[in-house]
Amino acid sequence: MTGQAASDSAGQAPRGAAASDQLVVYRVGRVVKGIDVVTGAISRLVTTDATPIGLSLEGSRLAWAENVRGQGTIRAVFLRGRG
C-alpha cells in the first residue's frame, strides 16, 4: 500500500459500498460497479439518473435512493446470477 486512497480510472474515489457473500458493490459518481468476490472481476452494473444514495444489496436485489429535480425515488434492479 502506498498510503494513497484507491480511485477509479476516472480519478474519483469509490463511495457507498454494500456487500453479499458473492458480490461487493460501490458507486463512482453515477455508476454502480460490482466486484465478484470469487473471481475479482469488476463490472458496471448500472448508471443511475442521479448520484445514488444508500446502496443496499440483499440477495440478487440491488437498491438505492436518488434525488432527481427535488424528487426522492427508491430504485432497484435484480442482478442475474449474482448477490
C-alpha distances in whole Angstrom, upper triangle without the diagonal:
4,6,8,9,10,13,16,18,20,17,18,16,17,19,22,20,23,23,25,25,25,23,21,22,20,22,21,24,27,25,25,22,22,20,22,20,22,21,18,21,20,23,25,27,29,30,31,34,32,29,29,29,28,27,28,28,31,32,32,33,30,32,31,33,34,36,38,40,41,41,39,38,37,36,35,34,35,32,34,32,29,29
4,5,9,10,13,16,17,19,16,17,15,17,20,22,22,25,25,28,28,28,26,23,24,22,23,21,24,27,26,26,24,24,22,24,23,25,24,21,23,22,25,26,29,30,30,32,34,32,29,29,29,29,28,30,30,33,34,34,35,32,33,32,34,34,36,38,40,40,41,39,39,38,37,36,36,36,34,36,35,32,31
4,7,9,12,16,18,19,16,16,14,16,18,20,20,23,24,27,28,28,25,22,23,21,21,20,23,26,25,25,23,24,22,25,23,26,25,22,24,23,25,26,28,30,30,31,33,31,27,27,27,27,26,28,29,32,34,34,34,31,32,30,32,32,34,36,38,38,39,37,37,36,35,35,35,36,34,36,35,32,31
4,6,9,12,14,15,12,13,11,13,15,18,19,22,23,26,27,27,24,21,21,18,19,17,19,23,22,22,21,22,20,24,23,25,25,21,22,21,23,24,26,27,26,28,30,27,24,25,25,25,24,27,28,31,32,32,32,29,30,28,29,29,31,33,35,35,36,34,34,33,33,33,33,34,32,34,34,30,29
4,6,10,13,13,10,10,7,9,11,15,15,18,20,23,25,24,21,18,17,15,15,14,16,19,19,19,18,19,18,21,21,24,23,19,20,18,20,21,23,24,23,24,26,24,21,21,21,21,21,23,24,27,29,29,29,25,26,24,26,26,27,29,31,32,33,31,31,30,29,29,29,30,28,31,31,27,26
4,7,10,11,9,9,6,7,10,14,13,17,18,21,22,21,18,15,15,12,13,11,14,17,16,16,14,15,14,18,18,20,19,16,16,14,17,17,20,21,21,22,25,23,19,19,20,20,19,21,22,25,27,26,26,23,24,23,24,25,27,28,31,31,32,30,29,28,27,27,27,28,25,28,27,24,24
4,7,8,5,5,4,6,10,13,14,17,19,22,23,22,19,16,14,12,11,9,12,15,13,14,13,14,14,18,19,21,20,16,16,14,15,15,18,18,18,19,22,20,17,18,19,19,18,21,22,26,27,26,26,22,23,21,23,23,24,26,28,29,30,28,28,27,25,25,25,26,24,27,27,24,24
4,5,5,5,6,7,10,14,14,17,18,21,23,21,18,15,13,11,10,7,10,13,11,12,10,13,13,16,18,20,19,15,14,11,12,12,15,16,15,17,20,18,16,16,18,19,18,21,21,25,26,24,24,21,22,20,22,21,23,24,27,28,29,27,26,25,24,23,23,24,22,24,25,22,22
4,5,7,9,10,14,17,17,20,21,24,26,23,20,18,16,14,13,10,12,14,12,14,12,15,15,18,20,22,20,16,15,12,13,13,16,17,16,18,21,20,18,19,21,23,21,24,24,27,28,26,26,23,24,23,25,24,26,26,28,30,31,29,29,28,26,26,25,26,24,26,26,24,24
4,6,9,10,14,17,18,21,23,26,28,26,22,20,17,15,12,9,10,12,11,14,13,16,17,21,23,25,23,20,18,15,15,14,17,17,15,17,19,18,16,18,20,22,21,24,25,28,29,27,27,23,24,22,23,22,23,23,25,27,28,27,27,27,25,25,25,27,25,27,28,26,26
4,7,9,12,16,17,21,23,26,28,26,23,20,18,15,13,9,11,14,13,15,15,17,18,22,23,26,24,20,19,16,17,16,19,19,17,19,21,19,16,18,20,22,21,24,25,29,30,29,28,25,25,23,24,23,24,24,26,28,29,28,28,28,26,27,27,28,27,29,30,27,27
4,6,9,13,14,18,20,24,26,25,21,18,15,12,10,6,7,11,11,13,13,16,17,21,22,25,24,20,19,16,16,15,17,17,15,16,18,16,13,15,16,18,17,21,22,26,28,26,25,22,22,20,20,19,20,21,24,25,26,24,24,24,23,24,24,26,25,27,28,25,25
4,6,10,12,15,18,21,23,22,19,15,14,10,9,7,9,12,12,12,12,15,15,19,20,23,22,18,18,15,16,15,17,17,16,17,19,17,14,14,15,16,16,19,20,24,26,25,24,20,21,19,20,19,21,22,25,25,26,24,24,24,23,23,24,25,24,27,27,24,23
4,7,8,12,14,17,20,19,15,12,10,6,6,5,8,11,10,9,9,11,12,16,17,20,20,16,16,13,14,13,14,15,14,15,18,16,12,12,13,13,12,15,16,20,22,21,20,17,17,15,17,17,19,21,24,24,25,22,22,21,20,20,20,22,20,23,24,20,19
4,6,10,13,17,19,19,15,12,10,6,5,6,8,10,10,10,11,12,14,17,18,21,22,18,18,15,16,14,15,15,14,14,17,14,10,10,10,10,10,13,15,18,21,20,19,15,15,13,14,15,17,19,22,22,22,20,19,18,18,18,19,21,20,23,24,20,19
4,7,10,14,17,17,14,11,8,6,6,9,10,11,11,9,11,12,14,17,17,21,22,19,19,16,16,15,14,14,14,14,16,14,10,8,7,6,6,9,11,15,18,18,16,13,12,10,12,13,16,18,21,21,21,18,17,15,15,15,17,18,18,21,22,19,17
4,7,11,14,14,11,7,5,4,7,10,13,13,12,9,10,10,11,13,14,17,18,16,16,14,14,14,13,14,15,15,18,17,13,11,10,8,6,8,9,13,15,15,14,11,12,11,14,15,18,21,24,24,23,20,19,17,16,15,16,17,16,19,19,16,14
4,7,11,11,8,6,5,7,10,13,15,15,14,11,11,9,11,12,12,16,18,16,16,14,15,15,13,14,16,16,19,18,15,12,11,9,6,6,6,9,11,12,11,9,10,10,14,16,19,22,26,25,24,20,19,16,15,14,14,15,14,17,17,13,10
4,7,8,6,4,6,9,12,16,18,18,16,13,12,9,9,10,9,13,15,13,15,14,14,15,14,16,18,19,22,21,19,16,15,12,9,8,6,8,10,11,11,10,12,13,17,20,23,25,29,29,27,24,22,19,17,15,15,14,13,16,15,11,8
4,5,5,6,9,12,15,19,22,21,19,15,14,11,10,10,9,12,14,14,15,15,16,17,15,17,20,21,24,24,22,18,18,15,12,10,7,7,7,9,10,10,13,15,19,22,25,28,32,31,29,26,23,20,19,16,15,14,12,14,13,9,6
4,6,8,11,15,18,21,24,24,22,18,16,12,11,9,7,9,13,13,15,15,17,18,17,20,23,24,28,27,25,22,22,19,16,13,10,10,9,11,13,14,17,19,23,26,29,31,35,35,33,29,27,24,22,19,18,16,14,15,13,10,7
4,7,10,14,17,20,23,22,20,16,14,10,9,6,5,7,10,10,11,12,13,16,14,18,21,22,26,26,24,21,22,19,16,14,11,11,9,10,13,13,16,19,22,25,29,31,34,34,33,29,27,23,21,18,16,14,12,12,10,7,5
4,6,10,13,16,19,19,16,12,10,6,6,5,6,8,10,9,10,10,11,12,11,14,17,19,23,23,21,18,18,16,13,12,9,10,10,9,11,11,14,16,20,22,25,27,31,31,30,26,24,21,19,16,14,13,10,12,10,7,6
4,7,10,13,16,17,14,10,8,6,5,7,7,11,12,10,11,9,11,12,11,14,16,18,21,21,18,15,16,14,11,10,9,11,12,12,13,11,13,14,18,20,23,25,29,29,28,25,23,20,18,16,15,15,12,15,14,10,8
4,7,10,13,13,10,7,6,4,6,9,10,14,14,12,12,9,9,10,9,11,13,14,17,17,14,12,13,11,8,9,8,11,12,12,11,9,11,11,15,16,20,22,25,26,24,21,20,17,15,13,13,13,11,14,14,11,10
4,7,10,10,8,6,6,7,9,12,13,17,17,14,14,10,11,10,10,11,12,13,16,15,12,10,11,10,8,10,10,14,16,15,14,11,12,11,14,15,18,20,23,24,23,20,19,17,15,14,15,16,14,17,18,15,13
4,6,7,6,4,6,9,11,15,16,20,19,17,16,12,11,10,10,9,9,10,13,11,8,7,9,10,8,11,13,16,18,17,16,12,12,11,12,13,15,17,20,21,20,18,17,16,14,14,15,17,16,19,20,17,16
4,6,5,6,8,11,13,17,19,22,21,18,16,13,12,10,11,11,10,11,13,12,9,9,11,13,12,15,16,20,22,20,19,15,16,14,15,14,16,17,20,21,22,20,19,18,17,17,18,20,18,21,23,20,19
4,6,8,10,14,17,20,22,25,24,21,20,16,15,12,13,11,9,9,11,9,6,8,11,13,13,16,18,22,24,22,20,17,16,13,14,12,14,14,17,18,19,18,17,17,16,17,18,21,20,23,25,22,22
4,7,10,13,17,20,22,25,24,22,20,16,14,11,11,8,6,5,7,6,5,6,10,13,12,15,17,20,22,20,18,14,14,11,12,10,12,12,15,17,17,15,15,15,13,14,15,18,18,21,23,21,20
4,6,10,13,16,19,22,21,18,16,12,10,7,8,6,4,6,9,9,8,8,12,13,12,15,15,19,20,18,16,13,13,12,13,12,15,15,19,20,20,18,17,16,14,14,14,16,15,18,20,18,18
4,7,10,13,16,19,18,16,14,11,9,6,6,5,6,8,11,11,10,8,11,12,9,11,12,15,17,14,13,10,11,10,12,13,16,17,20,21,20,18,16,15,12,12,11,13,12,15,17,14,14
4,7,10,13,15,15,12,10,7,6,4,5,7,9,11,15,15,13,12,14,14,11,13,12,16,16,14,14,11,13,13,16,16,19,21,24,25,24,22,20,18,15,14,13,14,12,14,15,13,13
4,6,9,12,11,9,8,6,5,6,6,9,12,14,18,18,16,14,16,15,12,12,11,14,14,12,13,10,13,14,17,19,22,23,27,28,27,24,22,19,17,15,13,13,10,12,13,10,10
4,6,9,8,6,6,4,7,9,10,13,16,18,22,22,19,17,19,18,14,15,13,15,15,14,15,13,16,17,21,22,25,27,31,31,30,27,25,23,20,18,16,16,13,14,13,10,11
4,6,6,5,5,7,8,11,12,15,18,20,24,25,23,20,21,20,16,16,13,15,14,13,15,14,18,19,23,25,28,30,33,34,32,30,27,24,22,19,17,15,12,13,11,8,9
4,6,5,8,9,12,15,15,18,21,23,27,27,25,22,23,21,17,17,14,15,14,14,17,16,19,21,25,27,30,32,36,36,34,31,29,26,24,21,20,18,15,15,13,10,10
4,6,8,11,13,17,17,21,24,26,30,30,28,25,26,24,21,20,17,18,16,16,19,19,22,24,28,30,33,35,39,39,38,35,32,29,27,24,22,20,16,16,13,11,12
4,5,9,11,15,16,20,23,25,29,29,28,26,27,25,22,21,19,20,18,17,20,20,23,25,28,30,34,35,38,39,38,35,33,30,27,25,22,20,17,16,14,12,14
4,6,10,13,15,18,21,23,27,27,25,23,24,23,20,20,18,20,19,18,20,19,22,23,26,28,31,33,36,37,36,33,31,28,26,24,22,20,17,17,15,13,14
4,7,10,12,16,18,21,25,25,23,22,24,23,19,20,18,20,19,17,19,18,21,22,25,26,30,31,34,35,34,32,30,27,24,22,20,19,15,15,14,12,14
4,7,9,13,15,18,21,22,20,18,20,20,17,18,16,19,18,16,18,16,19,19,22,23,26,27,31,32,31,29,27,24,22,20,18,17,14,15,15,13,14
4,6,9,12,15,18,19,18,17,19,19,16,17,15,18,17,15,16,14,17,18,21,21,24,25,28,30,29,27,24,22,19,17,15,15,12,13,13,12,13
4,6,8,11,15,16,15,14,17,18,14,16,15,18,18,15,15,13,15,15,18,18,21,21,25,26,25,23,21,20,16,15,13,14,11,13,15,13,14
4,7,10,14,15,14,13,15,16,12,13,12,15,15,12,12,9,12,13,16,16,19,20,23,25,23,21,19,17,13,12,9,10,8,11,12,11,12
4,6,10,11,12,10,14,15,12,14,13,16,17,14,13,10,11,11,13,13,16,16,20,21,20,18,16,14,11,10,9,11,10,13,15,14,15
4,7,9,9,9,13,15,13,15,16,19,20,17,16,13,13,12,13,12,14,14,17,19,18,17,15,14,12,12,11,14,14,17,19,18,18
4,5,7,7,10,13,12,14,16,19,20,18,15,12,11,10,10,8,11,10,14,15,14,13,11,11,9,11,11,14,15,18,21,19,19
4,7,8,12,15,14,17,19,22,23,21,18,15,14,11,10,8,9,7,10,13,12,12,10,12,10,13,14,17,18,21,24,23,23
4,6,9,13,13,16,19,22,24,22,19,16,14,11,9,6,6,6,9,11,11,10,10,11,11,14,15,19,20,23,26,24,23
4,6,10,11,14,17,20,23,21,18,15,13,10,9,6,8,9,12,13,13,11,12,12,12,14,16,19,20,23,25,23,22
4,7,7,10,13,16,19,18,15,11,9,6,6,5,8,10,14,14,13,11,10,9,9,11,13,16,17,20,22,20,18
4,6,9,13,16,19,18,15,12,9,6,5,6,8,12,15,14,13,10,10,9,10,12,15,17,18,22,24,21,19
4,6,10,13,16,16,14,10,8,5,6,9,12,15,18,17,16,12,12,10,11,12,14,16,17,21,22,19,17
4,7,10,13,13,10,7,6,5,8,10,14,16,20,19,18,14,13,10,10,10,11,13,14,17,19,15,13
4,7,10,10,8,6,5,6,9,13,16,19,23,22,20,16,14,11,10,9,11,12,12,16,17,14,11
4,6,7,6,5,7,9,13,16,19,22,25,25,23,19,17,13,12,10,10,10,10,13,13,10,7
4,6,5,7,8,11,15,18,22,24,28,27,25,21,18,15,13,11,11,10,10,13,13,10,7
4,6,8,11,14,18,21,25,27,30,30,27,24,21,17,16,12,11,9,9,10,10,8,5
4,7,10,13,17,20,23,25,29,29,26,23,20,16,14,10,8,5,5,7,7,6,4
4,6,10,14,16,20,22,25,25,22,19,16,13,10,7,6,4,6,9,11,9,7
4,7,11,13,17,19,23,22,20,17,14,11,8,5,5,6,7,11,13,10,8
4,7,10,14,16,20,19,17,13,11,7,6,4,7,9,11,14,16,14,12
4,7,10,13,16,16,14,11,8,6,5,6,9,12,14,17,19,17,15
4,7,10,13,12,10,7,6,4,6,9,12,15,17,21,23,21,19
4,6,10,9,8,6,5,6,7,11,14,17,19,22,25,23,21
4,7,6,5,4,6,9,11,14,17,21,23,26,29,26,25
4,5,5,7,8,11,12,15,18,22,23,27,30,28,27
4,6,8,11,14,15,19,22,25,27,31,33,32,31
4,6,10,13,15,19,22,26,28,31,34,32,31
4,6,10,12,16,19,23,25,29,32,30,28
4,7,10,14,17,20,23,26,29,27,25
4,6,10,13,17,19,23,26,24,22
4,7,11,14,16,20,23,21,19
4,7,11,13,17,19,18,17
4,7,10,13,16,14,13
4,6,10,13,12,11
4,6,9,9,9
4,6,6,7
4,6,8
4,7
4
